[in-house]
Amino acid sequence: MTDPIRLGIAGLGTVGCGVIKIVQRRADMLTARGRRPVVISAVSARTRNKDRGVNLGDYAWEDDPVALAKRDDIDVFVELMGGSDGPAKAATEAAIAAGKDVVTANKAMLALHGQALATAAEENNRVIRFEAAVAGGIPVVKVLTESLAGNEIQRVMGVMNGTCNFILTKMESENLGYNAVFDEAAQLGYLEADPNLDVGGIDAGHKLALLGSIAFGTEVAFDDVELEGIQRITIQDIELAADMGYRVKLLGVAQMTGRGLEQRMSPCLVPVVSPLGQLENATNMVVLEGDAVGQIVMRGAGAGEGPTASAVMGDIIDLARGIRVSTFGQPAKTLKKAKTAKVSIPAPYYLRMELKDKPGALAKITAAIGDAGVSIDRMRQYGHTDPTAPVLIVTHKASRTALENALSGMADTDVLIGEPVAIRIEAV
Amino acid sequence: MTDPIRLGIAGLGTVGCGVIKIVQRRADMLTARGRRPVVISAVSARTRNKDRGVNLGDYAWEDDPVALAKRDDIDVFVELMGGSDGPAKAATEAAIAAGKDVVTANKAMLALHGQALATAAEENNRVIRFEAAVAGGIPVVKVLTESLAGNEIQRVMGVMNGTCNFILTKMESENLGYNAVFDEAAQLGYLEADPNLDVGGIDAGHKLALLGSIAFGTEVAFDDVELEGIQRITIQDIELAADMGYRVKLLGVAQMTGRGLEQRMSPCLVPVVSPLGQLENATNMVVLEGDAVGQIVMRGAGAGEGPTASAVMGDIIDLARGIRVSTFGQPAKTLKKAKTAKVSIPAPYYLRMELKDKPGALAKITAAIGDAGVSIDRMRQYGHTDPTAPVLIVTHKASRTALENALSGMADTDVLIGEPVAIRIEAV
């Protein structure tokens, strides 16, 4: 098979230009591996005249990505525009209708419209691949879909938003508050135009929902991801958690429970000595657990030109090689609707609170916790002479309901100053 | 496509039975993912009457794996016998000649005969897949071959023999000598019938040679892997290295240099705080470095029923899905003969020695090192009052030749007691 595989690339930002550079610089290598030359037929972006540091002179230009997607001289539509709706979705739909395969880095589009797009693609006998959409250069989509296909997946976890991990690790290493590091991240260009996509956990939640679908054979259910961002995490909690042997991570967890699919993207504590606990800066990590394979941990760059372009190129070479796998690992019409677990699996919790300095305060709090059926594993009280010194409690495993009852009982005492902080401790 | 994919499994040890259990227990899941039922037509092993804990009653039996490999009612020959030659190779050759695809966990066979077998398979339009042969459950073959296909690979590293890592970490954690932990590993059944395959680095060297071929598009060159086992590693070196911030690992490194392909499987020091340095017990880790993706780290179980069977099943579902990739990532006839680098890339070295307790001893040693063009980064002398107390030196980066000249110069002084120990420090 020596017919070239012809690309139409929509979106010429960092990733799009990264893909073009690889195609230009590594033509022989790609041909040897894919057994077909990889060529770019046409490109599209919002602005034509802009120095992007790559030579686009050999490629046809389209102002309209939908027109690009329909061109007769492309086999694969490479969607690198982003955005859950609008031009990205319109062009992807047009590409599928025109009989093109699609390679995309667009987590938002697939998290919201993946089921419809995958169904349309399969009806047209086309595939959508999206390795670059989840965890950048880490090949988690392929590993989960293909390598672990013989496993009943038990749990998928991941630190999949580099910006949040950068903020959390920088707060700890430089002893800075959330706002100061947030501002630094903004200056470094690490934040999306809407920063809540990052720090609110939405971007990482999109990724988790995609992995959950593959892992459990269910339709993508982003709306059912329980989302909590990192905005409430204080330097005080980071330091006190470290004192107890934990680090704070914005951690995604998807697992199938007896009560349905549980998907959470929220700040969790993990042991400092675990691979997740050791993860620094903007690096991503994904943990896959299967009944046969046990635990697989993968670490790598979650964003950036090279890593993301690497993931896009992997999908393109797959298509050149004739590798055609259903978007979510099995035909979209066979995916089940996920029944969402309303209550998460029991876990230990970290509780921080300030108590009024009066006799019996601690006894009232511990009684409230015990009355809710939650038992205490470890407790620390700092600085007895300082009336605002915190009390830390690590509970044994407790259900969410029991924890909420404990918090409610604590609020009913008259000894709390402010609201207590509760953070789940995930077993990793 | 609803025709089943029909397996003939040769070898009913731990892994073979693990594969059978998955096929029996997860039939619906495998059919959903592979879009074809996975069925076992026939099996073969040395002993027929043996309780293996799985029901073989539905499968035809062959005493001869070659006969199994040729059966008309199989599509895929699953070779789980092991051994570089003999029945495994004969049956694999027969399977290819009979038009079967092959899935194998046999690193020795592929390291020694991979080029010939891959060529034969490709001439017959068949594929050989071997995810289970390298690092057990870690899907490094697929990730390197497929996910990173858009990368020029710069370096591949791995701790890929769980037994050696078990021995080295157990020596440190329990402060035991090599022989004591070796005996414990033997009692736990962790050692191959010929233990030198493990502790001599041969098994891990086979795996490295396979990854080197994929990474650099070269014919498998196991004979060119520089092999050194862990037998000379003492508890003293483990403890002193830890004192300097390092752990000892049996580390494989393959990289393309200006002077050719460098492949080493040998004890190396890595920083305690690195992912490789944190690797405990029998767990494996592979580090892949590509020009676009940067560094990808993968960790998981390198052996055992479940993890190895998971890897075998991944290959089988690939074949069910029609995923057909050249054995080493590109057609065997296009692989280049590797030019082997005779001299390894410069690195810092750890040197431990005992010096006679006489004036000027250290000066003579440091002079010998300096005369060889090797400069010293750090030095420690322990227990000045103990005449046999060691001197530790960590050098700056030095070429192998310079290091050997330094060791030779040191030997020419009259102040050494015994032979100095030198261990490479790998930048990870």
Chai-1 contact restraints between the chains, C-beta under 6 A:
chainA,res_idxA,chainB,res_idxB,connection_type,confidence,min_distance_angstrom,max_distance_angstrom,comment,restraint_id
A,I22,B,G150,contact,1.0,0.0,6.0,A-B,restraint_1
A,A32,B,Q330,contact,1.0,0.0,6.0,A-B,restraint_2
A,A32,B,T334,contact,1.0,0.0,6.0,A-B,restraint_3
A,R33,B,A149,contact,1.0,0.0,6.0,A-B,restraint_4
A,R33,B,G329,contact,1.0,0.0,6.0,A-B,restraint_5
A,R33,B,Q330,contact,1.0,0.0,6.0,A-B,restraint_6
A,G137,B,V293,contact,1.0,0.0,6.0,A-B,restraint_7
A,P139,B,V143,contact,1.0,0.0,6.0,A-B,restraint_8
A,P139,B,S147,contact,1.0,0.0,6.0,A-B,restraint_9
A,K142,B,S147,contact,1.0,0.0,6.0,A-B,restraint_10
A,V143,B,P139,contact,1.0,0.0,6.0,A-B,restraint_11
A,S147,B,P139,contact,1.0,0.0,6.0,A-B,restraint_12
A,S147,B,K142,contact,1.0,0.0,6.0,A-B,restraint_13
A,S147,B,G314,contact,1.0,0.0,6.0,A-B,restraint_14
A,A149,B,R33,contact,1.0,0.0,6.0,A-B,restraint_15
A,A149,B,G314,contact,1.0,0.0,6.0,A-B,restraint_16
A,A149,B,I317,contact,1.0,0.0,6.0,A-B,restraint_17
A,G150,B,I22,contact,1.0,0.0,6.0,A-B,restraint_18
A,G150,B,S310,contact,1.0,0.0,6.0,A-B,restraint_19
A,G150,B,M313,contact,1.0,0.0,6.0,A-B,restraint_20
A,G150,B,G314,contact,1.0,0.0,6.0,A-B,restraint_21
A,N151,B,S310,contact,1.0,0.0,6.0,A-B,restraint_22
A,A292,B,G306,contact,1.0,0.0,6.0,A-B,restraint_23
A,A292,B,A309,contact,1.0,0.0,6.0,A-B,restraint_24
A,A292,B,S310,contact,1.0,0.0,6.0,A-B,restraint_25
A,V293,B,G137,contact,1.0,0.0,6.0,A-B,restraint_26
A,V293,B,P307,contact,1.0,0.0,6.0,A-B,restraint_27
A,V293,B,S310,contact,1.0,0.0,6.0,A-B,restraint_28
A,G294,B,A301,contact,1.0,0.0,6.0,A-B,restraint_29
A,G294,B,P307,contact,1.0,0.0,6.0,A-B,restraint_30
A,I296,B,G300,contact,1.0,0.0,6.0,A-B,restraint_31
A,V297,B,R299,contact,1.0,0.0,6.0,A-B,restraint_32
A,M298,B,M298,contact,1.0,0.0,6.0,A-B,restraint_33
A,R299,B,V297,contact,1.0,0.0,6.0,A-B,restraint_34
A,G300,B,I296,contact,1.0,0.0,6.0,A-B,restraint_35
A,A301,B,G294,contact,1.0,0.0,6.0,A-B,restraint_36
A,G306,B,A292,contact,1.0,0.0,6.0,A-B,restraint_37
A,P307,B,V293,contact,1.0,0.0,6.0,A-B,restraint_38
A,P307,B,G294,contact,1.0,0.0,6.0,A-B,restraint_39
A,A309,B,A292,contact,1.0,0.0,6.0,A-B,restraint_40
A,S310,B,G150,contact,1.0,0.0,6.0,A-B,restraint_41
A,S310,B,N151,contact,1.0,0.0,6.0,A-B,restraint_42
A,S310,B,A292,contact,1.0,0.0,6.0,A-B,restraint_43
A,S310,B,V293,contact,1.0,0.0,6.0,A-B,restraint_44
A,M313,B,G150,contact,1.0,0.0,6.0,A-B,restraint_45
A,G314,B,S147,contact,1.0,0.0,6.0,A-B,restraint_46
A,G314,B,A149,contact,1.0,0.0,6.0,A-B,restraint_47
A,G314,B,G150,contact,1.0,0.0,6.0,A-B,restraint_48
A,I317,B,A149,contact,1.0,0.0,6.0,A-B,restraint_49
A,R321,B,V325,contact,1.0,0.0,6.0,A-B,restraint_50
A,I323,B,I323,contact,1.0,0.0,6.0,A-B,restraint_51
A,V325,B,R321,contact,1.0,0.0,6.0,A-B,restraint_52
A,G329,B,R33,contact,1.0,0.0,6.0,A-B,restraint_53
A,Q330,B,A32,contact,1.0,0.0,6.0,A-B,restraint_54
A,Q330,B,R33,contact,1.0,0.0,6.0,A-B,restraint_55
A,T334,B,A32,contact,1.0,0.0,6.0,A-B,restraint_56
